Amino acid sequence: MSHLTRRSLIRGAAGLTGVLSLGSLAACSTDRAVGPAAKAVAEGEEARRRNGASVVRARLTPRPVTLNLGGRVVSTWAYGDSVPGPVLRVTAGDVLRVEVDNQLPAETSVHWHGIALRNDMDGVPGLTQDPIPADGSFRYEFTVPDPGTYFYHPHSGVQLDRGLYGVLVVDDPDEPGDYDDEWIVVLDDWVDGTGRTPDDILTELRSGSGSGGMGGMDDGSMSGMDHGSMGSMGGMMGEGMQSRLLGGAGDVDYPHYLVNGRTADAPVTLTGKPGQRVRIRFVNAGSDTAFRVALGGHRMTLTHSDGFPVVPVPADALLIGMGERFDVTVTLAEGVFPLIASAEGKNGQGVAVVRTGAGRTPSAEARSGELSRRVLLGTDLRPAADVRLADRSTDRDHDLVLGGSMAPYRWTINGETFPDADPLAVSEGERVRLRIANHSMMFHPMHVHGHTFAVAGSGVRKDTVIVRPMQTLEVDFDADNPGQWAAHCHNIYHAEAGMMTALSYRA
């Protein structure tokens, strides 16, 4: 079997500052890589399509906009006149057709986070498509196979850390829908338009001039700097950016944290009636922040993780990593309650207001006892019986050793930055195990495109999972969706600094 070399397929990082054309991707067929234009990709899409499937049409227009986040007006990039962007809603089995008209002054793309879609529609420039040029357009069209809560965002540079994100809800026609209302709650960390852009922050991180947190050390160990040197790095290098649950809690100390596009001092209000049972779809669209989420005066019952059902479990609070989605149900009490999204390990929080009766609006600094009670992570869950991955021995194992350093700002998989890390070869039909070993002092929410995996031990089905410092986590998936697929940390700054590789199907 010929070897798939590091640079024979892909160029560039998560933002792909230098990219191959699709023609170059097709040329990789001589290396037996199953590219996005391969026959197997088209055959997989044909197998997903069902006769009489509805075609849901939408249009996204990424462009520079001025937004009001609740008393603070910012200049940013977004998909419309508000943040988050428009909710797209389909039923499992539908075909989604989205026309993207790029009115940004830069190339862009749209990635459909968590969807097991056809490879050429995955939205990763240089890996699955050419970037959409400024003043250019692109049509995404694919079958949406699985119900659940998903979202969309660019896979170009650090554009996610602007206002370019929105929610994709895929309804299950067979779900009983035993709830009275549904709320979509999107969490975000925000800096754009407050004096700096995400690109400015990335430049500062790379230059060592600031915006850092207490993340990875030299190659993930404590040898790269001593404790006394941490405060000398300048900028936002915050000694408080540590979490008891997650270790190093991020590289960026944001000035604002948002819930549904609003700051905590001008929160959105979610209105219901006492006794109503409400389904809440939580999405963490943040770029560098995990959120601890609780609804004051209530317990939540967690029902879905990353779109897939779990054995229902009550919780006082949830810890949601970047890119993760959780669905919960809650029975509403009477009154006014704070829905708090506390920036884990950082200073600040997002707040929404849940109102079912008379009462005073909670303050921006409102706290809830639930935040310090039972906190669930995605790895604490078990899958519903009908989505459990079938028992089977693995055909192929890959190690992903995560490391990094703040100075120089470099985040690695197996000691290399993307695209220098060897792709992870797989063949269609295999059961694949990824052994993810975090050798850094910071948590990493690891995301695999085009597949949903089972976390070893619990079996919970996910596509994004928190790997804590010095933890090794094993995940299994069936290689049933051919193509070239990104696998990376969903801290966008880590991905852009190299913590990304590719699952490379081979013919």
C-alpha distance (Angstrom), angle and dihedral (degrees) to the residues before:
residue distance angle dihedral
M1 . . .
S2 3.79 . .
H3 3.80 117.3 .
L4 3.79 119.9 -109.8
T5 3.79 100.4 -134.8
R6 3.76 123.1 -144.3
R7 3.78 95.7 -107.4
S8 3.80 102.0 28.3
L9 3.79 92.2 91.5
I10 3.78 113.9 22.0
R11 3.79 140.6 33.9
G12 3.79 127.4 -172.7
A13 3.79 136.7 22.5
A14 3.79 132.1 -87.4
G15 3.78 87.0 -56.3
L16 3.80 93.8 39.4
T17 3.78 100.8 -141.6
G18 3.77 87.4 -177.9
V19 3.78 117.9 33.1
L20 3.73 143.6 -178.6
S21 3.77 119.6 -121.1
L22 3.76 117.7 -118.1
G23 3.76 86.9 -107.7
S24 3.78 88.4 61.2
L25 3.76 89.9 48.4
A26 3.78 90.3 52.7
A27 3.79 89.3 50.4
C28 3.79 88.1 62.5
S29 3.80 88.1 75.4
T30 3.80 86.6 90.6
D31 3.81 85.5 67.4
R32 3.83 90.0 53.4
A33 3.79 92.7 -113.5
V34 3.81 113.5 147.6
G35 3.80 100.1 -127.7
P36 3.81 127.6 -162.0
A37 3.80 91.7 -96.3
A38 3.82 93.2 51.9
K39 3.79 121.7 125.9
A40 3.81 90.1 -120.3
V41 3.82 90.4 62.1
A42 3.80 92.0 53.1
E43 3.80 91.1 45.5
G44 3.80 90.7 51.9
E45 3.80 90.7 53.0
E46 3.80 91.3 47.9
A47 3.81 89.9 52.9
R48 3.83 90.6 52.7
R49 3.81 94.3 50.1
R50 3.78 117.5 93.4
N51 3.78 127.7 -157.8
G52 3.77 112.4 -94.3
A53 3.80 94.5 14.5
S54 3.78 113.3 167.3
V55 3.80 117.9 -116.3
V56 3.80 112.0 -137.9
R57 3.80 112.2 -159.2
A58 3.79 126.7 -157.0
R59 3.77 139.7 160.3
L60 3.80 128.7 -142.7
T61 3.79 121.9 -166.5
P62 3.80 111.4 -171.8
R63 3.79 107.2 -161.4
P64 3.82 143.6 142.9
V65 3.81 110.5 -79.4
T66 3.78 141.9 169.3
L67 3.81 113.0 -125.2
N68 3.77 135.3 -172.2
L69 3.79 109.1 -138.5
G70 3.78 91.2 -173.9
G71 3.76 109.1 -59.6
R72 3.80 93.6 -17.6
V73 3.79 115.1 90.4
V74 3.80 115.9 -156.6
S75 3.77 138.4 179.3
T76 3.77 111.7 -130.1
W77 3.80 144.4 132.8
A78 3.79 119.9 -89.8
Y79 3.81 144.6 156.7
G80 3.79 93.2 -113.6
D81 3.76 143.7 -18.8
S82 3.78 95.1 -53.8
V83 3.79 142.7 41.1
P84 2.99 122.6 -92.7
G85 3.79 98.4 40.5
P86 3.80 123.1 -121.6
V87 3.80 117.7 -49.4
L88 3.79 110.1 -116.9
R89 3.78 114.2 -153.8
V90 3.80 129.1 -169.4
T91 3.80 138.5 154.5
A92 3.79 119.5 -112.9
G93 3.79 108.0 -88.0
D94 3.80 94.5 29.5
V95 3.78 122.4 125.2
L96 3.80 113.7 -120.0
R97 3.79 115.8 -151.3
V98 3.81 114.9 -173.8
E99 3.78 124.6 179.0
V100 3.81 111.2 -153.6
D101 3.80 116.6 -158.3
N102 3.80 106.9 -170.0
Q103 3.80 109.7 -147.7
L104 3.80 93.3 162.1
P105 3.82 121.9 113.8
A106 3.82 87.4 -120.2
E107 3.78 142.9 50.0
T108 3.78 116.1 -84.9
S109 3.82 144.8 169.9
V110 3.81 139.8 -164.5
H111 3.80 121.6 -122.8
W112 3.81 118.7 -165.2
H113 3.77 99.0 -141.8
G114 3.81 114.9 -141.1
I115 3.81 97.4 1.2
A116 3.82 117.2 129.1
L117 3.79 91.2 -141.4
R118 3.81 134.9 149.1
N119 3.79 111.9 -64.1
D120 3.81 98.0 -121.4
M121 3.83 90.3 59.0
D122 3.82 97.0 50.6
G123 3.80 93.3 101.0
V124 3.82 103.4 -130.8
P125 3.82 109.4 137.3
G126 3.77 113.5 -135.0
L127 3.79 92.1 16.5
T128 3.82 105.6 53.5
Q129 3.80 105.4 2.9
D130 3.77 145.4 -0.1
P131 3.81 112.6 -91.0
I132 3.78 116.8 -96.2
P133 3.82 103.5 -108.4
A134 3.78 124.5 -134.6
D135 3.82 107.2 -80.4
G136 3.81 88.3 14.2
S137 3.78 132.4 115.4
F138 3.79 140.0 -145.9
R139 3.79 135.5 -172.2
Y140 3.79 118.8 -137.6
E141 3.79 112.5 -162.0
F142 3.78 124.9 169.0
T143 3.77 144.6 135.6
V144 3.79 113.3 -98.8
P145 3.80 103.5 -141.9
D146 3.81 107.8 179.4
P147 3.81 132.4 50.5
G148 3.77 119.5 -126.3
T149 3.79 147.7 84.4
Y150 3.81 114.9 -51.7
F151 3.78 137.2 153.9
Y152 3.78 141.6 -150.9
H153 3.78 131.4 -134.2
P154 3.81 141.2 146.9
H155 3.78 122.3 -76.5
S156 3.79 91.6 -156.9
G157 3.79 121.1 108.0
V158 3.80 113.7 -56.9
Q159 3.81 94.0 -36.8
L160 3.81 90.0 125.2
D161 3.81 87.5 71.1
R162 3.79 90.1 67.0
G163 3.82 123.3 61.9
L164 3.80 95.9 -71.4
Y165 3.79 104.6 120.6
G166 3.78 140.0 91.5
V167 3.80 140.9 170.0
L168 3.79 127.3 -98.3
V169 3.81 113.4 -160.9
V170 3.80 117.2 -165.3
D171 3.78 110.8 -164.8
D172 3.78 123.2 -145.6
P173 3.84 110.6 -133.8
D174 3.82 89.4 -156.5
E175 3.79 97.7 49.7
P176 3.81 113.7 112.6
G177 3.81 93.0 -137.5
D178 3.81 94.4 -144.0
Y179 3.79 94.9 179.6
D180 3.80 134.4 88.1
D181 3.79 101.4 -137.1
E182 3.78 141.7 6.3
W183 3.80 130.2 -138.8
I184 3.78 127.0 -169.9
V185 3.80 112.3 -149.7
V186 3.80 118.9 -171.5
L187 3.81 120.9 -169.4
D188 3.80 124.4 -156.8
D189 3.79 143.7 168.3
W190 3.80 112.5 -134.9
V191 3.81 136.9 -155.1
D192 3.83 106.6 134.1
G193 3.80 114.6 116.9
T194 3.81 94.6 12.8
G195 3.79 94.3 103.0
R196 3.79 97.9 -65.0
T197 3.77 138.3 53.5
P198 3.80 128.2 -140.7
D199 3.80 88.1 -105.7
D200 3.81 89.0 56.4
I201 3.80 89.5 52.7
L202 3.79 92.3 49.6
T203 3.80 89.8 50.8
E204 3.82 90.4 50.4
L205 3.79 92.1 48.8
R206 3.78 91.8 49.8
S207 3.79 92.3 47.2
G208 3.81 93.2 46.3
S209 3.79 91.0 -125.1
G210 3.80 98.1 123.8
S211 3.79 150.6 -68.7
G212 3.76 89.5 102.1
G213 3.74 130.9 139.1
M214 3.78 129.9 -162.2
G215 3.75 94.8 -80.9
G216 3.78 130.6 130.3
M217 3.77 123.5 -5.4
D218 3.76 127.6 -151.3
D219 3.82 104.9 -37.7
G220 3.79 87.5 -17.6
S221 3.81 95.0 -60.8
M222 3.79 132.2 107.8
S223 3.82 91.5 -114.1
G224 3.78 97.2 86.5
M225 3.82 94.6 73.4
D226 3.76 137.0 -2.3
H227 3.77 124.1 -120.1
G228 3.78 92.1 -102.2
S229 3.80 93.1 58.7
M230 3.79 96.5 55.8
G231 3.78 96.6 83.8
S232 3.81 93.0 51.5
M233 3.78 96.6 68.3
G234 3.81 92.2 87.2
G235 3.78 130.9 -148.8
M236 3.76 114.4 62.7
M237 3.79 96.7 -21.5
G238 3.80 92.3 146.6
E239 3.77 121.1 -166.8
G240 3.81 87.1 -158.2
M241 3.82 94.5 62.5
Q242 3.78 93.0 101.8
S243 3.77 130.4 110.9
R244 3.77 127.1 -157.4
L245 3.80 88.0 -142.8
L246 3.80 100.0 39.7
G247 3.80 108.9 23.8
G248 3.80 111.8 -144.3
A249 3.80 101.9 29.7
G250 3.79 103.4 -161.3
D251 3.78 147.0 -49.4
V252 3.81 100.0 -109.5
D253 3.80 127.4 63.2
Y254 3.81 99.7 -154.9
P255 3.79 123.9 -150.6
H256 3.83 92.2 -141.3
Y257 3.79 139.8 29.4
L258 3.79 117.9 -162.2
V259 3.78 137.9 -153.3
N260 3.81 110.9 -163.7
G261 3.79 90.9 -17.1
R262 3.82 97.2 -52.8
T263 3.78 131.5 109.9
A264 3.79 121.1 -124.5
D265 3.81 93.8 -103.8
A266 3.83 91.9 57.0
P267 3.80 102.9 32.3
V268 3.77 130.1 -176.9
T269 3.82 114.5 -112.4
L270 3.81 122.1 -133.0
T271 3.80 110.1 -159.5
G272 3.79 127.0 -154.5
K273 3.78 143.7 142.1
P274 3.81 128.8 -101.0
G275 3.79 111.2 -91.5
Q276 3.79 94.9 21.2
R277 3.78 117.3 136.7
V278 3.81 108.7 -135.7
R279 3.78 130.3 -169.1
I280 3.80 112.2 -144.2
R281 3.79 119.4 -162.8
F282 3.82 108.1 -157.6
V283 3.82 120.2 -162.1
N284 3.80 123.6 -178.3
A285 3.81 103.7 -150.6
G286 3.81 91.9 167.2
S287 3.78 121.7 126.7
D288 3.82 102.8 -147.5
T289 3.81 107.0 6.5
A290 3.78 136.3 85.1
F291 3.79 114.0 -156.4
R292 3.79 130.1 -143.0
V293 3.81 104.3 -148.4
A294 3.80 129.7 -162.8
L295 3.79 137.9 157.7
G296 3.79 110.2 -137.2
G297 3.80 114.0 -117.9
H298 3.82 94.1 10.6
R299 3.77 143.3 86.3
M300 3.77 118.5 -141.1
T301 3.79 127.6 -144.1
L302 3.79 111.3 -140.4
T303 3.82 111.6 -140.4
H304 3.83 107.8 162.5
S305 3.79 138.1 28.0
D306 3.81 121.6 -164.2
G307 3.79 89.3 -14.3
F308 3.81 98.0 -52.4
P309 3.83 124.4 105.6
V310 3.78 120.6 -109.7
V311 3.79 133.6 -166.9
P312 3.83 98.9 -81.9
V313 3.78 112.6 -104.7
P314 3.82 130.5 177.8
A315 3.79 119.7 -123.9
D316 3.76 138.6 175.5
A317 3.81 92.3 -150.3
L318 3.79 140.9 4.6
L319 3.80 128.8 -142.3
I320 3.80 107.5 -145.2
G321 3.80 120.5 -169.2
M322 3.78 124.3 -153.3
G323 3.80 109.3 -72.5
E324 3.83 94.7 15.3
R325 3.80 122.7 122.6
F326 3.79 127.4 -162.0
D327 3.79 130.2 -174.5
V328 3.80 118.8 -154.0
T329 3.78 137.1 173.6
V330 3.78 123.3 -141.4
T331 3.80 133.8 -179.6
L332 3.78 108.0 -135.0
A333 3.79 122.9 -125.5
E334 3.79 122.7 -153.3
G335 3.79 118.9 -89.7
V336 3.80 138.8 36.0
F337 3.80 120.2 -49.6
P338 3.81 137.3 179.9
L339 3.78 118.3 -120.0
I340 3.80 99.9 -154.8
A341 3.79 128.1 -162.1
S342 3.78 103.5 -173.0
A343 3.81 115.1 -163.4
E344 3.80 99.8 -119.4
G345 3.79 111.4 -121.0
K346 3.80 92.3 -4.8
N347 3.78 136.8 90.9
G348 3.78 112.3 -99.2
Q349 3.76 143.6 39.0
G350 3.75 145.2 -147.6
V351 3.78 119.5 -121.9
A352 3.80 136.1 -163.9
V353 3.81 125.8 -179.6
V354 3.80 123.0 -125.3
R355 3.80 109.2 -159.5
T356 3.80 125.4 -173.4
G357 3.80 98.3 150.6
A358 3.77 145.5 -8.7
G359 3.76 121.1 -36.0
R360 3.78 146.9 106.9
T361 3.80 119.0 -66.9
P362 3.84 110.5 -109.9
S363 3.79 117.0 -111.2
A364 3.80 125.3 -111.3
E365 3.82 87.7 -104.8
A366 3.81 95.1 50.5
R367 3.79 114.9 143.4
S368 3.76 132.7 -164.1
G369 3.77 130.8 -151.6
E370 3.80 88.7 -136.6
L371 3.83 89.6 72.5
S372 3.81 90.9 70.7
R373 3.79 98.5 40.6
R374 3.80 126.5 72.2
V375 3.82 107.4 -11.9
L376 3.81 116.5 -171.7
L377 3.80 126.6 -154.3
G378 3.78 124.4 -164.9
T379 3.80 90.1 -107.1
D380 3.83 89.8 61.0
L381 3.81 92.3 66.8
R382 3.80 134.9 91.6
P383 3.80 124.9 -146.0
A384 3.77 125.0 -110.6
A385 3.79 109.4 -103.9
D386 3.81 95.5 -110.1
V387 3.82 94.4 56.9
R388 3.78 98.8 42.4
L389 3.81 111.4 126.1
A390 3.80 109.3 -111.2
D391 3.80 115.8 -104.6
R392 3.78 110.5 -100.5
S393 3.78 138.1 141.5
T394 3.78 117.1 -103.6
D395 3.79 120.2 -104.0
R396 3.79 96.6 -165.5
D397 3.80 135.3 21.4
H398 3.79 128.0 -161.1
D399 3.79 128.9 -172.2
L400 3.80 118.6 -143.3
V401 3.79 109.5 -170.2
L402 3.81 110.6 -168.9
G403 3.79 119.6 -150.9
G404 3.74 139.9 152.4
S405 3.75 152.0 160.2
M406 3.78 137.1 -142.1
A407 3.79 94.2 -146.2
P408 2.93 106.6 63.9
Y409 3.79 92.2 21.3
R410 3.79 99.0 -125.9
W411 3.81 130.0 142.9
T412 3.78 119.0 -169.5
I413 3.78 147.3 -168.7
N414 3.80 113.0 -151.6
G415 3.80 89.7 -9.2
E416 3.81 94.7 -57.8
T417 3.78 136.2 96.1
F418 3.78 122.3 -132.1
P419 3.00 125.7 -60.2
D420 3.81 92.0 21.0
A421 3.81 94.4 62.0
D422 3.80 113.5 95.2
P423 3.82 112.3 -106.3
L424 3.79 115.7 -112.4
A425 3.79 106.4 -110.5
V426 3.81 118.0 -141.9
S427 3.80 134.6 165.8
E428 3.78 126.8 -140.9
G429 3.79 112.8 -93.9
E430 3.79 96.1 27.2
R431 3.79 126.8 126.7
V432 3.81 102.8 -131.2
R433 3.79 128.6 -161.6
L434 3.80 121.9 -158.3
R435 3.80 113.7 -161.2
I436 3.82 104.4 -159.3
A437 3.81 112.7 -165.0
N438 3.80 115.6 -174.4
H439 3.81 107.6 -152.7
S440 3.80 93.3 170.8
M441 3.79 131.1 88.7
M442 3.81 92.9 -119.9
F443 3.79 131.8 75.0
H444 3.82 118.5 -111.5
P445 3.84 124.0 -158.0
M446 3.80 98.8 -146.6
H447 3.80 116.5 -153.7
V448 3.81 128.4 -167.0
H449 3.80 118.1 -161.3
G450 3.79 124.1 -135.4
H451 3.81 96.7 11.2
T452 3.78 143.1 70.5
F453 3.79 114.4 -140.1
A454 3.79 134.5 -161.3
V455 3.79 117.4 -122.7
A456 3.80 108.4 -128.0
G457 3.77 113.6 -112.2
S458 3.79 99.9 18.6
G459 3.82 96.4 39.1
V460 3.82 91.8 -144.8
R461 3.81 111.7 160.8
K462 3.81 114.8 -123.2
D463 3.79 143.1 146.8
T464 3.82 95.9 -158.1
V465 3.79 123.1 41.0
I466 3.80 135.5 174.5
V467 3.79 113.9 -119.8
R468 3.78 109.0 -165.0
P469 3.82 126.2 -146.1
M470 3.79 114.1 -70.2
Q471 3.82 89.8 2.1
T472 3.78 125.4 129.5
L473 3.79 115.1 -151.9
E474 3.80 125.7 -175.4
V475 3.80 122.4 -153.7
D476 3.81 129.3 -177.7
F477 3.79 130.4 -155.7
D478 3.78 138.9 168.4
A479 3.79 114.2 -114.2
D480 3.80 94.7 -130.3
N481 3.81 102.5 131.9
P482 3.82 111.6 67.3
G483 3.78 123.7 -147.6
Q484 3.78 140.6 68.0
W485 3.80 112.1 -52.7
A486 3.79 132.2 -171.9
A487 3.80 120.0 -126.9
H488 3.79 114.7 -173.0
C489 3.77 150.7 135.3
H490 3.81 110.7 -79.7
N491 3.77 91.8 -140.9
I492 3.80 90.7 105.0
Y493 3.81 92.8 -148.4
H494 3.79 91.6 52.7
A495 3.80 91.4 48.6
E496 3.79 91.6 48.7
A497 3.81 89.7 48.6
G498 3.80 91.2 55.5
M499 3.82 112.1 -81.2
M500 3.77 94.7 131.2
T501 3.77 138.6 95.4
A502 3.81 137.2 167.0
L503 3.78 135.6 -108.5
S504 3.78 99.7 -137.3
Y505 3.81 118.1 -160.9
R506 3.79 112.4 -149.4
A507 3.77 126.3 -154.3
